[in-house]
Amino acid sequence: MTTYDVFLYFSGTEFKRVDLIREELEARGRAVFMDRTEVQPGQGLSARIEEGLRNSTLFVVYYSPRYAMRHACQFELVHAYLADDKEGGPGRLMVINPEKNRAHIAPVKLVDLLYVEDRDGMTPGALADWIGKRVAVVHGTFTGIDFAARPRSHGGTPTVAAHVQRYGAMWRLLTALTREDYPMTQHPGNRTALLTGLPGAGKTMVVDDFVQYFGHSYGGVHRLDLHGVVDNYPLEIARVLNVGRDEAEAELERRARRARQLWVVDNVPPGLPPDVVGALTIPVPGVATILVTEGGPTPEHGEEVRLDGLTDDEAVELVTRLYRKPTSDEEKDLTAALATGVSRHPMALAELARGARERHGVRTFAEHVGRVLDGSADGLEPIVELFTERLLRETDPYVLTLLRLAAECAPDALPVRFTCLLAARFGLREQIVLDALRRLRDIHLAVRSEGTWSVHAVVRLAARRLPAGWPASGDLAKVAARLLTDSVLEKHLLSHARHLCDRTDLPADVRQKLLTRVATTFVRPAPCGRRRPVLRPAARRVPGRHRRPAAGARGCAEPRGSGGARPRDRLCPAGRRRARRARRPRGRTRRGRPLWRGGTRVAARDHPPGLGRGAAG
């Protein structure tokens, strides 16, 4: 049986750098396991990695941001972490951080461990020396490594439905509950985690997995489910602990003196008063608390752990378990499109994967994905009804207005500035819009990113079923279309303009102007260039002057004048590069001039009739 000093693990994109470290370690006489070199053709990858880890002294992680997102990497890290945690003594885990910050490293214990930063001129030899010093103080090999073993259940019945373990979410939960244990590197915490997410996001499943994997760290795990409980929470707490109504806190404190306790409260209703939420947490030393809710408790009650959509790897893993593993690049792309079509929502994606399995042989996977993307998939109906019930409980009229707007536009992100300009047409102040967007984010119905916002794909379908309100959905669409005709269609606006062009209820003049604006945005490249379309602002491609935006749209980008556009400006990048190579020393061209002239003729030919000078806008 071969034993190894170092088990070197990394994400595939860092192979070259890690391979240099391996060479330096082997030059110093260290035996190194790395899957690229130790796994032979025909051997099972997981079985060989399990054997290598079991026979290794030190587990060294090259912890890049990509490593943090890889499901397979996190699977092996969890098993190494648990084996090291149960064994005790000098830790067998070591982290190499190639980034300037450590925000991507989880759990918090790995941040607090001795780790090396691979930057600022650090050589592979210096990294090998650091690893060698660590190996010298650790003896023996890992014990208790078994990838096939299912963790023992603690405090409740685990979920039996097929799902994917979300290791990133479990690491964040563990960090929130144990941050106080590492005061030298972490800010103070109160051992309370708020696990928040949309209905069907898999919150309870994440807690089930967390208890199964990390429940051994606690002397007792106690779970309270508030589903269907209207009030009288103290009585429910006492029932779970099997004590009298007024003895619950004292009993939990007595148990915590013997060993740490984990207190889990599921289905916490949103909007509870702060004092009621505080009573549910049971602030007793030695007790860690997880509150599971759709949103409501403020961060003052604990550290929020947001459970949004699955990662790319998790989505592929879920579809593989419920349908089949993608066998080609085309199927991989279809799986990614299926996950994106429902914003990687676990429940929705699981239902669609089961539907694909049930209709296998009747409908191709491509047809199944196409029905999802155009909104005609029947498997989404129960999920949409669940979300519709959630939206009907919302009482903020401005939040409902933004949801109706999202339902009328394309599923892509909307610029916040454009949303504010549109709301101003209905007399709504900018601060009202920003507050409503903040509310949408807090209750997991929308995502904010770099000046844009978008709603969950299933939320968008549910928003179409909202009852009529003010402003009416049709009025929102008409005002949005008019505003788009006065704006340059940049990348965040183009998809919405194309989507609104398909509406037949828009006024004829508005629809024609919007069609003109979209048409002048797309330009085919010259024959000498690449085949893919090149996207440019309309004013750079259509001869003539463009009307300036209306006063209400001054926050949007203004078009650039193109009356004096030179012929070479109408060429694609490939044509410009070829022309520059043919340029003579004094600036004249030989091969470039025909290319520019050809590009000018093609650009003029490709513009639709009526889009000449002064017609656009």
C-alpha positions in Angstrom: 0.0 0.0 0.0 1.5 3.3 -1.1 1.4 6.2 1.4 1.8 9.8 0.5 3.1 12.8 2.4 0.9 15.3 0.6 -2.5 15.0 -1.1 -2.5 18.0 -3.5 -6.0 19.1 -4.6 -7.1 21.9 -6.9 -9.5 23.0 -9.6 -8.5 22.0 -13.1 -7.8 25.6 -14.3 -4.8 25.8 -11.9 -3.1 22.7 -13.1 0.1 24.3 -14.4 0.8 26.2 -11.2 0.0 23.2 -9.0 2.1 20.9 -11.1 5.1 23.1 -10.5 4.5 22.8 -6.7 4.3 19.0 -7.1 7.6 18.9 -8.9 9.3 20.9 -6.2 7.9 18.7 -3.5 9.0 15.5 -5.2 12.5 17.1 -5.7 12.6 17.4 -1.9 11.8 13.8 -1.5 8.1 14.1 -0.7 5.5 11.6 -2.0 2.7 13.5 -3.6 -0.8 12.3 -4.7 -2.3 14.4 -7.5 -5.2 12.9 -9.5 -3.7 14.0 -12.9 -0.6 11.8 -12.3 -1.9 9.0 -10.0 -5.2 8.0 -11.6 -4.5 5.5 -14.5 -6.8 5.0 -17.5 -9.6 2.6 -16.5 -9.5 3.3 -12.8 -12.5 4.8 -11.1 -11.7 8.4 -10.3 -13.7 8.7 -7.0 -12.4 5.3 -5.7 -8.8 6.2 -6.5 -9.1 9.6 -4.9 -10.7 8.1 -1.8 -7.8 5.6 -1.5 -5.2 8.3 -2.0 -6.8 10.6 0.6 -7.0 7.7 3.1 -3.3 7.0 2.7 -2.1 10.7 2.9 -0.6 12.6 5.8 -1.5 16.2 4.7 -4.4 17.5 2.6 -3.3 20.6 0.7 -6.0 22.7 -1.0 -5.1 25.2 -3.7 -8.2 27.2 -2.8 -9.1 29.4 -5.8 -12.5 31.0 -6.4 -13.1 28.3 -9.0 -12.4 25.6 -6.4 -15.1 27.1 -4.2 -17.7 26.6 -6.9 -16.8 23.1 -8.0 -19.2 20.5 -6.5 -16.7 17.6 -6.8 -14.0 19.6 -5.1 -16.2 20.5 -2.2 -17.4 16.9 -1.8 -13.9 15.7 -1.2 -13.1 18.7 1.0 -16.1 17.9 3.3 -14.9 14.4 3.8 -11.3 15.5 4.6 -12.6 18.2 6.9 -14.9 15.8 8.8 -12.2 13.2 9.2 -9.7 15.8 10.5 -12.3 17.3 12.8 -13.2 13.9 14.4 -9.6 12.9 14.7 -8.4 16.0 16.6 -4.8 16.8 17.2 -2.6 18.7 14.7 -4.7 19.5 11.7 -4.2 17.7 8.5 -5.6 20.5 6.3 -3.5 23.3 4.7 -4.7 26.0 2.4 -2.8 27.8 -0.4 -4.7 31.0 -1.3 -3.8 32.5 -4.7 -6.1 35.5 -4.3 -5.6 38.9 -2.6 -8.5 38.3 -0.3 -9.9 35.3 1.5 -13.7 35.9 1.1 -14.0 32.8 -1.1 -12.5 30.4 1.5 -15.0 28.5 3.6 -15.6 27.3 6.3 -14.1 29.8 8.7 -11.9 27.2 10.3 -9.8 27.0 7.1 -9.4 30.8 7.2 -8.1 30.6 10.7 -5.7 27.7 10.0 -2.2 28.3 8.9 -2.3 29.0 5.2 0.0 30.4 2.6 -0.7 33.1 0.1 0.5 32.3 -3.4 1.2 35.8 -4.6 3.7 38.7 -4.4 6.5 36.7 -6.0 6.0 33.5 -4.1 7.9 30.7 -6.0 6.8 27.1 -6.2 9.9 26.1 -4.2 9.0 28.5 -1.4 5.5 27.0 -1.3 7.0 23.5 -1.2 9.2 24.5 1.8 6.1 25.7 3.7 4.3 22.4 3.0 7.3 20.4 4.0 7.4 22.2 7.4 3.8 21.3 8.0 4.3 17.6 7.0 7.1 17.4 9.5 4.8 18.0 12.5 1.9 15.7 11.4 2.2 12.0 11.7 0.1 9.0 10.4 -2.6 9.3 7.7 -6.3 10.1 7.6 -8.8 7.8 9.3 -12.5 7.5 8.7 -12.5 8.4 5.0 -15.4 6.7 3.3 -17.1 8.4 0.4 -19.9 5.8 0.3 -20.9 6.1 4.0 -24.0 8.1 4.7 -23.6 10.4 7.7 -25.5 9.4 10.8 -28.8 11.3 11.3 -29.0 13.6 14.3 -32.1 15.0 15.8 -34.8 14.3 13.3 -35.6 12.3 10.1 -33.5 13.3 7.1 -35.1 14.3 3.8 -35.5 11.2 1.5 -36.3 13.1 -1.7 -33.6 13.0 -4.3 -31.5 16.2 -4.1 -28.0 17.5 -4.4 -25.8 18.4 -1.4 -25.2 22.1 -1.4 -21.8 22.2 0.3 -21.3 26.0 -0.1 -24.5 26.7 1.8 -23.5 24.2 4.5 -20.1 25.9 4.8 -21.7 29.3 5.2 -24.0 27.9 7.9 -21.1 26.4 9.8 -19.2 29.7 9.5 -22.1 31.7 10.9 -22.5 29.3 13.9 -18.8 29.0 14.7 -17.4 32.5 14.0 -17.1 33.3 17.7 -14.6 30.4 18.0 -12.0 32.3 16.0 -11.8 35.9 17.5 -8.4 36.6 16.0 -9.5 36.5 12.4 -13.3 37.0 12.6 -15.7 39.7 13.8 -17.9 38.8 16.8 -21.1 36.8 16.2 -24.0 35.5 18.3 -24.1 31.8 17.0 -27.3 32.5 15.2 -27.8 31.9 11.5 -30.8 33.1 9.4 -31.2 30.8 6.5 -33.4 32.7 4.0 -34.7 31.8 0.6 -37.7 31.5 -1.8 -40.3 28.8 -1.3 -38.9 25.5 -2.7 -35.3 26.8 -2.6 -34.3 23.8 -0.5 -33.8 25.4 2.9 -35.0 22.5 4.9 -32.9 20.1 2.9 -29.8 22.1 3.5 -30.5 22.0 7.3 -31.1 18.2 7.0 -27.7 17.8 5.3 -26.0 20.1 7.7 -27.3 18.2 10.7 -26.2 14.9 9.2 -22.7 16.0 8.4 -22.0 18.3 11.3 -24.4 17.1 14.0 -21.6 15.1 15.7 -20.2 18.4 17.0 -23.2 18.9 19.2 -24.4 17.1 22.3 -28.0 17.5 21.1 -30.0 18.7 18.1 -33.5 20.0 18.7 -35.9 21.0 15.9 -39.0 23.0 16.0 -41.3 23.3 13.0 -43.7 26.3 13.1 -45.6 25.2 10.0 -49.3 25.6 10.9 -48.5 27.1 14.3 -50.2 30.5 14.6 -48.9 31.6 18.0 -48.1 30.2 21.5 -44.5 29.6 20.5 -43.3 29.1 24.1 -45.6 26.1 24.5 -44.2 24.6 21.3 -40.6 25.1 22.5 -41.4 23.4 25.8 -43.0 20.5 23.9 -39.9 19.9 21.8 -37.7 19.9 25.0 -40.2 17.8 26.9 -40.4 20.2 29.8 -42.9 22.6 31.3 -43.8 25.8 29.7 -41.6 28.0 31.9 -38.7 25.5 32.1 -37.5 25.5 28.5 -34.7 28.0 28.7 -33.3 26.6 32.0 -33.4 23.0 30.6 -31.5 24.0 27.4 -29.0 25.9 29.5 -28.5 22.8 31.7 -27.9 20.7 28.6 -25.5 23.2 27.1 -23.3 23.1 30.2 -22.6 19.4 29.3 -22.1 19.8 25.6 -23.0 22.4 22.9 -26.5 22.2 21.6 -28.0 23.0 18.2 -31.5 24.6 18.1 -33.3 24.7 14.7 -36.5 26.5 14.1 -38.0 25.9 10.6 -40.8 27.8 8.8 -40.4 31.0 10.8 -43.2 33.3 9.5 -41.9 36.5 7.9 -42.8 39.7 9.7 -42.7 38.5 13.3 -42.1 41.2 15.9 -38.4 41.4 17.0 -39.2 40.3 20.6 -40.9 37.1 19.3 -38.0 36.3 17.1 -35.6 36.9 20.0 -37.6 34.4 22.1 -37.3 31.8 19.4 -33.5 32.0 19.3 -33.2 31.2 23.1 -30.0 33.2 23.8 -28.2 30.7 26.0 -24.4 30.3 26.1 -23.3 27.1 24.3 -26.5 27.0 22.1 -26.2 27.6 18.3 -29.5 28.6 16.5 -30.6 28.2 12.9 -33.8 30.1 11.9 -35.3 29.0 8.6 -37.5 31.6 6.9 -38.5 33.1 3.6 -37.3 36.4 5.0 -38.4 38.7 7.8 -36.0 38.6 10.7 -33.5 41.4 10.5 -29.8 40.9 10.6 -29.7 42.0 14.2 -31.1 38.6 15.1 -28.2 36.7 13.5 -26.0 36.3 10.4 -28.0 35.9 7.2 -27.2 33.0 4.9 -29.0 33.6 1.6 -30.0 30.5 -0.3 -30.4 31.6 -3.9 -30.2 29.4 -7.0 -28.0 26.3 -7.4 -24.5 26.7 -8.8 -23.8 25.5 -12.3 -22.2 22.3 -11.0 -25.0 21.7 -8.5 -27.6 22.2 -11.3 -25.9 19.6 -13.5 -25.6 17.2 -10.6 -29.3 17.5 -9.9 -30.3 16.9 -13.5 -27.9 13.9 -13.6 -29.5 12.3 -10.6 -33.1 12.8 -11.8 -32.7 12.4 -15.5 -29.3 11.4 -16.9 -25.8 12.6 -17.2 -25.2 14.8 -20.2 -23.4 12.7 -22.9 -22.4 15.5 -25.3 -21.6 19.2 -25.4 -25.0 19.8 -26.9 -26.7 18.1 -23.9 -24.5 20.1 -21.5 -25.6 23.3 -23.1 -29.3 22.2 -23.0 -28.9 21.3 -19.3 -27.4 24.8 -18.6 -30.2 26.4 -20.6 -32.8 24.4 -18.6 -31.3 25.5 -15.3 -31.1 29.1 -16.4 -34.7 29.0 -17.6 -35.9 28.6 -14.0 -33.0 30.6 -12.4 -31.6 27.4 -11.1 -34.4 27.0 -8.6 -34.0 23.5 -7.0 -37.7 22.5 -6.8 -38.5 23.8 -10.3 -35.4 22.2 -11.9 -36.1 18.9 -10.1 -39.7 18.8 -11.5 -38.5 19.5 -15.0 -35.8 16.9 -14.8 -38.4 14.3 -13.6 -40.6 15.4 -16.5 -37.8 14.9 -19.0 -37.3 11.4 -17.6 -41.0 10.5 -17.8 -41.3 11.8 -21.4 -38.1 10.3 -22.6 -38.8 8.6 -26.0 -41.9 10.7 -26.5 -40.2 14.1 -26.6 -36.5 14.9 -27.1 -34.6 16.7 -24.4 -34.2 19.7 -26.7 -37.9 19.9 -27.2 -38.4 19.7 -23.5 -36.0 22.6 -22.8 -37.6 24.6 -25.6 -41.0 24.3 -23.9 -39.5 25.5 -20.7 -37.9 28.5 -22.3 -41.1 29.6 -24.0 -43.1 29.2 -20.9 -45.3 26.3 -22.1 -43.9 23.5 -19.9 -46.7 21.9 -18.0 -44.4 20.7 -15.2 -44.0 24.2 -13.9 -47.6 24.7 -13.0 -47.4 23.6 -9.4 -44.3 25.7 -8.8 -45.9 28.8 -10.4 -49.0 28.3 -8.2 -46.8 28.2 -5.1 -45.1 31.4 -6.1 -48.4 33.1 -7.0 -49.7 32.4 -3.5 -46.5 34.0 -2.2 -47.0 37.2 -4.3 -50.6 37.5 -3.3 -49.5 37.9 0.3 -47.4 41.0 -0.6 -49.1 44.3 0.4 -46.6 46.9 -0.8 -48.1 48.4 -4.0 -44.8 49.6 -5.3 -43.3 46.1 -5.1 -46.3 44.8 -7.0 -45.8 47.5 -9.6 -42.2 46.4 -10.2 -43.2 42.8 -10.4 -45.8 43.7 -13.1 -43.1 45.6 -15.0 -40.8 42.6 -14.9 -43.6 40.4 -16.2 -44.2 42.7 -19.2 -40.5 43.0 -20.2 -38.0 40.3 -21.3 -36.6 37.9 -18.6 -33.2 39.7 -18.8 -32.0 42.3 -16.2 -33.5 45.8 -16.3 -31.3 48.8 -15.6 -32.2 50.5 -12.3 -31.9 54.0 -13.9 -34.3 53.0 -16.7 -36.8 51.7 -14.1 -36.6 55.0 -12.2 -37.2 57.0 -15.4 -40.2 54.8 -16.2 -41.6 55.2 -12.7 -41.2 59.0 -13.0 -43.7 58.9 -15.8 -46.3 57.7 -13.3 -45.3 60.2 -10.6 -43.2 57.8 -8.5 -40.1 59.3 -6.9 -36.7 57.6 -7.3 -36.4 56.8 -3.6 -39.7 54.9 -3.8 -38.3 52.7 -6.6 -35.1 52.1 -4.7 -36.9 51.1 -1.5 -39.1 48.7 -3.5 -36.1 47.1 -5.1 -34.5 46.7 -1.7 -37.7 45.0 -0.4 -37.7 42.7 -3.4 -34.1 41.7 -2.7 -34.8 41.1 1.0 -37.6 38.7 0.3 -35.6 36.9 -2.4 -37.9 37.9 -5.3 -35.2 40.0 -7.2 -31.5 40.1 -7.6 -29.4 43.4 -7.8 -26.2 43.4 -9.7 -24.1 46.4 -11.1 -26.9 48.8 -11.7 -29.4 46.3 -12.9 -32.1 44.1 -11.3 -34.0 41.0 -12.4 -36.6 38.8 -10.9 -36.6 35.0 -10.5 -37.8 33.3 -13.7 -40.7 31.5 -11.9 -41.6 34.7 -10.1 -41.9 36.4 -13.5 -44.4 33.7 -14.6 -46.3 34.1 -11.3 -46.4 37.9 -11.6 -48.4 37.6 -14.8 -51.3 36.1 -12.7 -51.4 39.1 -10.3 -54.8 40.9 -10.2 -55.0 44.2 -12.1 -53.6 47.2 -10.3 -52.2 50.7 -10.8 -50.5 51.3 -13.1 -52.1 48.7 -15.4 -49.8 46.2 -17.0 -50.7 47.5 -20.5 -49.8 51.1 -19.5 -46.5 49.9 -18.2 -45.6 48.3 -21.5 -46.7 51.3 -23.5 -44.6 53.7 -21.4 -41.6 51.4 -21.5 -41.9 51.2 -25.3 -42.1 55.0 -25.7 -39.1 55.4 -23.4 -37.1 52.9 -25.3 -37.7 54.7 -28.6 -36.0 57.8 -27.1 -32.9 55.8 -25.9 -29.9 54.2 -27.4 -30.5 50.4 -27.1 -27.5 49.3 -25.1 -27.0 45.7 -24.1 -29.3 45.9 -21.1 -32.2 47.5 -23.1 -32.0 45.7 -26.4 -33.6 42.5 -25.3 -36.5 44.3 -23.7 -37.1 46.4 -26.9 -37.2 43.2 -29.0 -39.6 41.6 -26.5 -42.0 44.6 -26.6 -41.9 44.7 -30.4 -43.9 41.4 -30.4 -46.8 43.0 -28.5 -49.7 43.8 -30.8 -51.5 46.0 -28.2 -48.9 48.8 -28.6 -49.9 51.9 -30.6 -48.9 51.5 -34.2 -46.6 54.6 -34.3 -44.8 53.5 -31.1 -44.4 49.9 -32.3 -43.0 51.2 -35.7 -40.5 53.5 -34.0 -39.4 50.7 -31.7 -39.0 48.3 -34.6 -36.9 51.0 -36.4 -34.7 51.4 -33.3 -34.1 47.7 -33.0 -33.4 47.3 -36.7 -30.8 50.0 -36.8 -29.0 48.4 -33.8 -28.1 45.2 -35.6 -25.5 45.4 -38.4 -24.1 42.5 -40.3 -20.3 42.6 -40.7 -18.6 43.1 -44.1 -17.8 39.9 -46.0 -14.1 40.1 -45.0 -15.0 39.9 -41.3 -16.3 37.3 -39.0 -19.7 35.8 -39.5 -21.2 36.5 -36.1 -23.3 39.7 -35.8 -21.6 42.8 -34.4 -23.7 44.9 -32.0 -23.2 48.6 -32.2 -25.3 51.7 -31.2 -27.6 52.7 -34.0 -26.1 56.1 -34.5 -22.7 54.5 -35.3 -24.2 52.4 -38.1 -27.0 54.4 -39.8 -26.1 57.5 -41.8 -27.9 60.6 -40.8 -28.7 62.6 -37.7 -30.6 61.2 -34.8 -33.0 63.1 -32.6 -31.7 63.8 -29.1 -33.5 61.9 -26.3 -36.6 63.5 -24.8 -36.2 65.4 -21.6 -37.7 62.6 -19.5 -35.0 60.2 -20.8 -31.9 62.3 -20.1 -30.7 59.7 -17.7 -30.3 57.2 -20.5 -27.2 57.2 -22.8 -27.4 59.7 -25.7 -26.7 58.5 -29.2 -23.6 59.6 -30.9 -23.9 61.6 -34.2 -23.0 59.6 -37.3 -23.5 62.1 -40.1 -19.7 62.2 -40.6 -19.0 58.6 -40.0 -16.0 57.4 -42.0 -16.2 54.3 -44.2 -13.8 52.4 -42.0 -16.1 52.9 -39.0 -18.6 50.6 -40.7 -16.1 47.7 -40.9 -16.0 44.8 -38.5 -12.8 44.5 -36.3 -11.4 41.8 -38.6 -11.7 44.2 -41.6 -10.0 47.0 -39.7 -7.1 44.8 -38.7 -6.6 43.6 -42.2 -6.7 47.1 -43.5 -4.1 48.3 -41.0 -1.7 45.6 -42.0 -2.0 46.8 -45.7 -1.3 50.5 -44.8 1.7 52.2 -46.4 4.2 54.2 -44.3 2.6 57.5 -45.3 -0.9 56.4 -44.3 -2.2 55.4 -47.6 -3.7 51.9 -48.2 -3.4 49.4 -51.0 -5.5 46.4 -50.0 -7.3 48.3 -47.2 -9.1 50.8 -49.4 -11.2 48.3 -51.3 -12.1 46.6 -48.1 -13.3 49.9 -46.6 -15.3 50.7 -49.8 -16.8 47.2 -49.8 -17.8 47.5 -46.2 -19.5 50.9 -46.9 -21.5 49.3 -49.8 -22.5 46.3 -47.6 -23.6 48.6 -44.7 -25.7 50.7 -47.1 -27.2 47.7 -48.7 -28.1 46.0 -45.3 -30.0 49.0 -43.9 -33.8 48.6 -44.4 -35.6 51.1 -46.7 -36.7 54.3 -44.9 -33.7 54.3 -42.5 -31.7 56.9 -44.4 -30.6 60.3 -43.3 -33.0 61.7 -40.7 -35.4 58.8 -40.8 -34.3 57.0 -37.6 -35.2 58.0 -34.2 
